Amino acid sequence: MTHRYHSHSLRKGRFSQQGRPYLVTFSTAGRTPWFSRFSIACQVCRSIAQSDIQNASHTWCYVVMPDHVHWLLSTTDKHDLSQIVRMAKARVSRSLEQAIW
């Protein structure tokens, strides 16, 4: 039996609450192992730290794997969860001057 998941359908009805913890996972396009390179993995770490510095999130912990990131964070009153993740991913892409997500 084959299951097909449609991420756009999974997002229907989602919302985020201020201060609530969330565990998010986001992967690179085609599961390309961009983060196997230390310098690129550092860009992800800096992007997550920047989110906290801007008071958009509070990071509890994160793990950068070769082709994806696990991030445990709480939201703040400045941004909702989707905005926080979108901004973090955009910072990484801008720093690499390439869309990797």
QUITAJO-V16604 format. One record per residue. N is the residue number from 1. RES is the residue in one small letter. NEAR is the number of other C-alpha atoms within 8 Angstrom. D_LAST is the distance of its C-alpha to the last C-alpha in Angstrom with 2 decimals. Layout:
BEGIN
<<N;RES;NEAR;D_LAST> <N;RES;NEAR;D_LAST>>
END
This chain:
BEGIN
<<1;m;2;28.72> <2;t;3;25.16> <3;h;4;23.01> <4;r;4;20.26> <5;y;6;17.99> <6;h;6;16.57> <7;s;6;14.08> <8;h;6;15.51> <9;s;7;18.91> <10;l;7;18.14> <11;r;7;17.30> <12;k;6;20.73> <13;g;4;23.07> <14;r;5;20.80> <15;f;6;21.91> <16;s;8;21.92> <17;q;7;25.11> <18;q;9;25.85> <19;g;8;26.41> <20;r;8;25.27> <21;p;8;23.25> <22;y;9;19.96> <23;l;8;18.01> <24;v;7;14.31> <25;t;8;11.93> <26;f;7;8.15> <27;s;9;6.58> <28;t;12;4.39> <29;a;7;4.61> <30;g;4;8.36> <31;r;8;8.81> <32;t;8;9.27> <33;p;9;11.26> <34;w;11;10.10> <35;f;13;11.98> <36;s;10;15.11> <37;r;7;15.98> <38;f;7;17.70> <39;s;7;17.09> <40;i;11;13.29> <41;a;12;13.80> <42;c;8;16.23> <43;q;10;13.83> <44;v;12;12.10> <45;c;9;15.72> <46;r;8;16.78> <47;s;12;14.20> <48;i;10;15.42> <49;a;9;18.94> <50;q;8;18.62> <51;s;14;17.86> <52;d;11;21.13> <53;i;7;22.99> <54;q;7;22.34> <55;n;9;23.70> <56;a;13;20.74> <57;s;13;20.56> <58;h;11;22.60> <59;t;12;20.87> <60;w;8;22.93> <61;c;7;20.94> <62;y;9;17.60> <63;v;7;16.70> <64;v;11;14.09> <65;m;9;13.98> <66;p;9;13.00> <67;d;12;9.78> <68;h;13;9.46> <69;v;11;11.17> <70;h;12;14.21> <71;w;13;15.52> <72;l;12;18.98> <73;l;12;19.78> <74;s;13;22.26> <75;t;18;21.83> <76;t;12;24.30> <77;d;8;26.12> <78;k;6;24.00> <79;h;10;20.73> <80;d;13;19.72> <81;l;9;17.08> <82;s;6;14.46> <83;q;8;15.13> <84;i;13;14.94> <85;v;8;11.50> <86;r;8;10.26> <87;m;9;12.26> <88;a;12;11.21> <89;k;11;7.48> <90;a;8;8.98> <91;r;9;11.48> <92;v;11;9.46> <93;s;12;7.91> <94;r;9;11.56> <95;s;8;13.14> <96;l;8;11.65> <97;e;6;12.24> <98;q;7;9.24> <99;a;7;5.90> <100;i;7;3.82> <101;w;7;0.00>>
END
